[in-house]
């Protein structure tokens, strides 16, 4: 054997250990894996929370970045909206709590208790209790309510109602009202007919568009600032002195008007127009006539009155073909 080969082999054997890499230190936190099956009774190895912590830090960082990018006015609006929502919720809760009522103590009435109520005066319950009667109740005697009376439904009264005083705040519909003394402080509107059988006294002025009275008595002066209009259409008849073909007409009523007379042929003295009142007077009224035309002014006229009417007459004939007009006023 060549001595050089032996030397080379020896050198190679000596160099091999130096070429091996030194053993790397194993991390302490890396779990050792094993191929052997793990016993189920042994506790499972704990998972590391490093990944969860990093995820949480990432979420908080994103939220912080998002809030930082928001405008300050949006934050103020959100704050105001939140305060309003909290106030609304608190108000609703307070309203619901105020509607809650306490329990009302109830007391059953048996036949014995009802008999006691029928025979004598008996106090039932106390001021903190409520007497609840579910059925219809009939009181044969007088019912006295010392405190306020609250009626939830309609109040129907079959007989007369006597009240020392009544105050109505709203609108009231009354079919028939009988009052010995009625005092109205404010304005009163009557849509239907107002019938007063007795006397009526008005301290102030009375304004009505139309007033119908059967008998009007005035104790003072009467002042009329407008016209007096009388009804017309009274019946009129021709008198004997009117003559053949003569005519007579009237415009007006029982109080005032105008009588028109047109004489015919052969007219003479006497009454030429007879007027009948629509309503007879209790006594003979005062009828005043005056000429209202030229032909009437030159005649010798006079009037003849009665309770039922009046006539226009002449002491001498006015002549044929005369057109005369007389105005009249009748006062009782």
Secondary structure per residue as TSV (DSSP state, phi and psi in degrees):
chain	resnum	aa	ss	phi	psi
A	1	X	-	360.0	143.4
A	2	X	-	-77.4	133.2
A	3	X	H	-67.8	-19.2
A	4	X	H	-73.4	-36.3
A	5	X	H	-65.7	-40.7
A	6	X	H	-60.4	-36.8
A	7	X	H	-69.2	-37.1
A	8	X	H	-68.0	-39.6
A	9	X	H	-66.2	-38.1
A	10	X	H	-65.5	-36.1
A	11	X	H	-69.8	-35.1
A	12	X	H	-67.3	-40.7
A	13	X	H	-63.1	-35.7
A	14	X	H	-74.0	-25.5
A	15	X	H	-85.9	-23.0
A	16	X	H	-59.1	-42.9
A	17	X	H	-63.9	-29.5
A	18	X	H	-73.6	-28.0
A	19	X	H	-77.1	-18.9
A	20	X	S	-67.6	133.3
A	21	X	-	-71.1	142.2
A	22	X	-	-65.6	149.3
A	23	X	-	-61.5	128.3
A	24	X	-	-78.5	137.3
A	25	X	-	-67.5	134.9
A	26	X	-	-80.4	135.7
A	27	X	-	-63.3	146.1
A	28	X	S	-71.9	-33.5
A	29	X	S	-86.0	-9.1
A	30	X	S	-77.9	122.8
A	31	X	-	-72.9	143.2
A	32	X	-	-80.7	127.4
A	33	X	-	-92.7	148.9
A	34	X	-	-138.7	144.5
A	35	X	S	-86.4	-10.4
A	36	X	S	-74.2	141.4
A	37	X	-	-64.4	139.0
A	38	X	-	-89.3	138.0
A	39	X	-	-69.8	136.3
A	40	X	T	-64.6	-26.2
A	41	X	T	-74.0	-19.6
A	42	X	S	-75.0	141.3
A	43	X	-	-67.5	143.6
A	44	X	-	-70.8	148.2
A	45	X	-	-66.4	144.5
A	46	X	-	-73.5	135.7
A	47	X	-	-82.8	146.8
A	48	X	-	-76.5	143.8
A	49	X	-	-99.7	14.7
A	50	X	H	-65.8	-40.9
A	51	X	H	-66.7	-40.0
A	52	X	H	-63.9	-40.6
A	53	X	H	-64.5	-39.7
A	54	X	H	-67.0	-37.3
A	55	X	H	-64.8	-41.7
A	56	X	H	-63.1	-43.4
A	57	X	H	-62.3	-34.2
A	58	X	H	-68.5	-39.8
A	59	X	H	-65.6	-46.7
A	60	X	H	-61.9	-36.4
A	61	X	H	-67.8	-39.0
A	62	X	H	-67.7	-39.8
A	63	X	H	-63.7	-43.3
A	64	X	H	-62.6	-40.7
A	65	X	H	-65.3	-38.0
A	66	X	H	-67.4	-44.1
A	67	X	H	-64.9	-37.3
A	68	X	H	-66.1	-31.3
A	69	X	H	-78.9	-17.0
A	70	X	S	-68.4	151.3
A	71	X	-	-78.7	149.0
A	72	X	H	-65.2	-30.8
A	73	X	H	-69.8	-33.9
A	74	X	H	-65.7	-39.4
A	75	X	H	-63.9	-40.8
A	76	X	H	-65.5	-41.4
A	77	X	H	-62.3	-42.6
A	78	X	H	-63.6	-39.0
A	79	X	H	-64.3	-43.7
A	80	X	H	-63.7	-40.9
A	81	X	H	-62.6	-39.6
A	82	X	H	-67.3	-41.4
A	83	X	H	-63.4	-42.3
A	84	X	H	-62.8	-40.2
A	85	X	H	-64.8	-42.0
A	86	X	H	-65.1	-40.6
A	87	X	H	-63.4	-40.9
A	88	X	H	-63.9	-44.1
A	89	X	H	-62.6	-42.8
A	90	X	H	-64.7	-39.3
A	91	X	H	-64.4	-40.1
A	92	X	H	-65.2	-43.1
A	93	X	H	-64.0	-39.9
A	94	X	H	-67.0	-37.6
A	95	X	H	-65.6	-42.2
A	96	X	H	-65.9	-37.1
A	97	X	H	-70.6	-31.4
A	98	X	H	-71.7	-25.5
A	99	X	H	-77.3	-15.2
A	100	X	-	-71.6	130.9
A	101	X	-	-113.1	153.6
A	102	X	-	-74.1	165.0
A	103	X	-	-71.1	131.8
A	104	X	-	-92.8	125.7
A	105	X	-	-68.5	129.8
A	106	X	-	-106.6	153.3
A	107	X	-	-141.8	123.6
A	108	X	-	-82.4	140.5
A	109	X	-	-105.5	115.9
A	110	X	-	-92.4	-178.5
A	111	X	H	-65.3	-33.7
A	112	X	H	-65.3	-42.1
A	113	X	H	-66.2	-39.4
A	114	X	H	-64.6	-35.9
A	115	X	H	-65.4	-38.6
A	116	X	H	-64.9	-38.3
A	117	X	H	-64.8	-33.2
A	118	X	H	-75.8	-29.7
A	119	X	H	-89.8	-35.4
A	120	X	S	-151.1	-179.0
A	121	X	-	-77.8	126.5
A	122	X	-	-137.8	135.0
A	123	X	-	-87.9	125.9
A	124	X	-	-111.9	117.9
A	125	X	S	71.8	-170.1
A	126	X	-	-124.0	-174.8
A	127	X	T	-70.6	-20.3
A	128	X	T	-91.4	1.7
A	129	X	-	-111.0	162.7
A	130	X	-	-124.6	131.0
A	131	X	-	-92.7	110.5
A	132	X	-	-105.9	113.4
A	133	X	-	-108.4	111.9
A	134	X	-	-81.1	-29.1
A	135	X	S	-92.6	170.7
A	136	X	-	-66.2	144.0
A	137	X	-	-128.0	135.3
A	138	X	-	-120.1	126.3
A	139	X	-	-107.5	117.9
A	140	X	S	-78.0	-27.8
A	141	X	S	-103.5	-159.1
A	142	X	-	-85.8	140.5
A	143	X	-	-111.3	123.6
A	144	X	-	-111.0	122.7
A	145	X	-	-110.1	110.3
A	146	X	S	-78.9	-22.0
A	147	X	S	-113.7	-164.7
A	148	X	-	-69.0	149.0
A	149	X	-	-113.5	115.1
A	150	X	-	-106.0	122.8
A	151	X	-	-112.8	115.0
A	152	X	S	-77.4	-32.3
A	153	X	S	-103.4	-154.5
A	154	X	-	-80.0	146.9
A	155	X	-	-107.2	111.3
A	156	X	-	-111.2	125.8
A	157	X	-	-121.0	120.3
A	158	X	S	-80.3	-26.8
A	159	X	S	-110.4	-160.5
A	160	X	-	-76.5	153.8
A	161	X	-	-121.1	118.0
A	162	X	-	-105.0	118.8
A	163	X	-	-129.5	131.9
A	164	X	S	-68.4	-25.6
A	165	X	-	-166.0	147.2
A	166	X	-	-140.4	136.1
A	167	X	-	-123.7	120.1
A	168	X	-	-111.0	117.8
A	169	X	-	-86.0	-32.9
A	170	X	S	-107.3	-157.9
A	171	X	-	-83.0	136.9
A	172	X	-	-131.2	131.1
A	173	X	-	-102.5	119.8
A	174	X	-	-122.7	126.2
A	175	X	S	-73.7	-45.4
A	176	X	-	-149.4	131.1
A	177	X	-	-126.4	127.5
A	178	X	-	-118.1	116.4
A	179	X	-	-129.7	132.9
A	180	X	S	-73.0	-34.9
A	181	X	S	-145.3	118.5
A	182	X	-	-117.7	119.0
A	183	X	-	-116.2	121.4
A	184	X	-	-116.1	114.6
A	185	X	-	-83.9	-33.1
A	186	X	S	-104.9	-163.5
A	187	X	-	-74.5	142.9
A	188	X	-	-126.0	131.2
A	189	X	-	-116.4	121.4
A	190	X	-	-114.8	113.0
A	191	X	-	-81.5	-27.4
A	192	X	S	-101.2	-147.8
A	193	X	-	-95.0	134.9
A	194	X	-	-105.5	116.1
A	195	X	-	-112.1	121.3
A	196	X	-	-115.1	111.9
A	197	X	S	-80.9	-31.0
A	198	X	S	-101.6	-157.5
A	199	X	-	-81.2	155.5
A	200	X	-	-134.0	134.1
A	201	X	-	-121.0	127.7
A	202	X	-	-116.9	119.7
A	203	X	S	-76.6	-24.5
A	204	X	S	-117.8	-163.0
A	205	X	-	-78.2	151.7
A	206	X	-	-121.3	124.4
A	207	X	-	-117.6	118.3
A	208	X	-	-136.0	141.3
A	209	X	S	-70.7	-28.9
A	210	X	-	-150.3	132.1
A	211	X	-	-126.7	117.1
A	212	X	-	-108.9	117.6
A	213	X	-	-130.6	144.6
A	214	X	S	-85.6	-29.5
A	215	X	-	-149.9	115.5
A	216	X	-	-112.3	119.4
A	217	X	-	-115.4	126.6
A	218	X	-	-115.6	127.2
A	219	X	S	-92.6	-10.9
A	220	X	S	-124.0	-170.1
A	221	X	-	-72.6	150.1
A	222	X	-	-112.1	129.9
A	223	X	-	-118.1	119.3
A	224	X	-	-115.1	116.4
A	225	X	-	-94.8	3.3
A	226	X	S	-132.2	-174.8
A	227	X	-	-78.6	155.1
A	228	X	-	-105.3	117.1
A	229	X	-	-107.3	126.4
A	230	X	-	-108.4	154.6
A	231	X	-	-71.7	152.9
A	232	X	-	-122.3	172.4
A	233	X	-	104.5	32.6
A	234	X	-	-77.3	145.4
A	235	X	-	-73.2	144.0
A	236	X	E	-138.5	141.6
A	237	X	E	-123.2	150.8
A	238	X	E	-79.5	138.0
A	239	X	-	-87.8	175.4
A	240	X	G	-71.5	-26.3
A	241	X	G	-87.3	4.5
A	242	X	G	-72.5	-30.5
A	243	X	-	92.2	170.1
A	244	X	B	-75.1	128.5
A	245	X	T	82.5	1.2
A	246	X	-	-77.1	157.1
A	247	X	E	-132.8	157.5
A	248	X	E	-145.8	136.4
A	249	X	E	-136.5	167.3
A	250	X	E	-142.7	142.4
A	251	X	E	-126.3	122.5
A	252	X	E	136.0	-165.0
A	253	X	-	-136.2	-154.5
A	254	X	S	-67.6	-28.3
A	255	X	S	-87.3	-45.7
A	256	X	E	-155.8	161.2
A	257	X	E	169.4	-166.2
A	258	X	E	-134.9	134.6
A	259	X	E	-108.4	125.9
A	260	X	E	-107.6	130.5
A	261	X	E	-128.6	125.4
A	262	X	E	-119.6	110.4
A	263	X	-	-75.2	147.9
A	264	X	-	-103.1	-161.3
A	265	X	B	-80.7	140.0
A	266	X	T	76.9	24.7
A	267	X	-	-72.0	155.8
A	268	X	-	-150.5	-159.8
A	269	X	S	-78.0	169.7
A	270	X	E	110.3	-173.2
A	271	X	E	-82.7	132.5
A	272	X	E	-110.5	-17.6
A	273	X	E	-142.8	125.3
A	274	X	E	-115.7	118.1
A	275	X	E	-109.2	137.5
A	276	X	E	-111.7	130.6
A	277	X	-	-70.5	149.3
A	278	X	S	-74.2	-31.1
A	279	X	S	-128.2	123.8
A	280	X	-	-70.5	145.8
A	281	X	-	-85.4	155.6
A	282	X	S	-70.2	-34.5
A	283	X	S	-128.9	170.9
A	284	X	-	-67.7	121.5
A	285	X	-	-78.7	169.1
A	286	X	E	-93.1	113.3
A	287	X	E	-108.9	121.6
A	288	X	E	-115.7	125.0
A	289	X	E	-119.2	152.3
A	290	X	E	-144.7	144.9
A	291	X	E	-66.4	138.0
A	292	X	-	-121.1	14.7
A	293	X	S	-148.4	166.5
A	294	X	H	-66.4	-43.5
A	295	X	H	-65.1	-32.4
A	296	X	H	-73.2	-29.0
A	297	X	H	-71.5	-23.0
A	298	X	T	-95.7	10.0
A	299	X	S	-105.7	162.7
A	300	X	-	-99.2	85.7
A	301	X	E	-100.2	162.7
A	302	X	E	-158.4	169.7
A	303	X	E	-121.4	143.3
A	304	X	E	-121.6	114.4
A	305	X	E	-112.3	153.5
A	306	X	-	-144.5	-178.8
A	307	X	S	-66.2	-26.9
A	308	X	S	-101.6	-11.0
A	309	X	E	172.4	-167.2
A	310	X	E	-150.0	163.1
A	311	X	E	-130.3	145.2
A	312	X	E	-99.7	118.9
A	313	X	E	-125.4	166.9
A	314	X	E	-134.2	136.4
A	315	X	S	-77.0	-23.3
A	316	X	S	-141.3	151.7
A	317	X	-	-66.3	134.5
A	318	X	-	-77.0	-16.8
A	319	X	-	110.9	159.7
A	320	X	T	-77.9	150.3
A	321	X	T	69.7	24.5
A	322	X	-	-90.2	139.7
A	323	X	E	-112.2	106.9
A	324	X	E	-119.4	147.0
A	325	X	E	-134.2	134.4
A	326	X	E	-128.4	129.3
A	327	X	E	-91.6	142.6
A	328	X	E	-134.1	153.5
A	329	X	E	-136.7	132.3
A	330	X	E	-116.9	125.0
A	331	X	E	-128.7	131.1
A	332	X	-	-75.6	360.0
